[in-house]
């Protein structure tokens, strides 16, 4: 954006100086006195074949001042109007691009804005960073998925974007092909695809930055032999320079999120245990920055099963590290004294106090004995579990207790209850409630209603119950949107 502002300042300063030297103000005043209108625009240049911009831009061109036959003041004002129009359009397009938050959205915006600037109806972007670290994608404008497939069958070295991406000699800058079908040196396969898809010319630009190098290439396609005007090339070049910097920032953000997601996956259980009499399923939606919500399920001695969910305050790598430490500690304590959930959480509180003295966490641990149909659980500031079946859907009222790390000495009594055959116990984190955007009371009511409305046919499978609850509590893809809150659901159905 700084380049655009500097360009505006240079153009305006030059025009002011020219007007002062040539007495433009006097000319304008004389015209006004005799009733002559002051010209503020010039006739448009003849239309270049195939160019029909969808975004209105000025048709003024930069001709030498010596060629102006008369009325130099009107000409300079006309030139200024053209520059202002072009730069206003460029400013609007860059503002729209700056408002995109994902690579996919930015690439679509870049492709559409570039097509408007060069006067094309169709095009494609091949995003392929030169460091080979990904991601790699191809996005089309006015081209179906099958059309992109046809274009990809053309030998890469025969396409303008392929030469740019491969760094071939002479492909460092824009690539203009004003008449593809009339080019005798065109690859036969390229000619066949161009004729089938109905494009006859192309204009390609590399997407690069000084810091990251080549990011990809954009190609715009014309329905008839044509090429963009010099003014259009200049504008799209400025836009592509800004777009390259914006894409580089989004690429780093995308890679950071991918690394956080990979780390989160590594810290989650690789698979859920198989314990007779219990069917398990888990659903996890991680926040982009990496939240501290977690779950675990472990087989305990004498056929018992340990279930746990928890949430560590904060986000990012530090929260993930604390979460991994707590989960590993809880597994060890559960093996040693899993039949006493209060003792397990007391040990976990001591671990948190020693390793993360400035951090708090919530947790819930349940020891299940499927053969005896007995569940003993304790919670530390965590949301109460929910049991649902054909005959009841109700929250298991755990005793109020503070989160871990909040009091000098944490302790709370445990709760015992017996699940009926076919009932499912749902453990979850508060992210499921907070992502609704409702107050906590309304969110709890929504969760209760979702669990009670599970169709009878779906109650036989723990995964189906978890999916129904997730879709009902967070409809319209709310579980997939960017949010600071993790979502965890751990479902255990008892036979």
URZI-V17693 format. One record per helix or strand of 2 or more residues. SS is the DSSP state (helix for helix, strand for strand). FROM is the first residue (numbers start at 0). TO is the last residue. Records with the same first field share a line. If there is no record, write none. Layout:
BEGIN
SS: FROM-TO  FROM-TO
END
This chain:
BEGIN
helix: 1-21  23-32  64-66  71-97  102-117  144-151  155-157  159-164  187-196  229-266  300-302  316-336  340-354  430-433  439-451  455-459  461-472
strand: 121-127  135-140  174-176  200-208  212-221  277-284  290-299  303-314  360-368  373-379  385-387  392-394  414-416  423-427  486-493
END
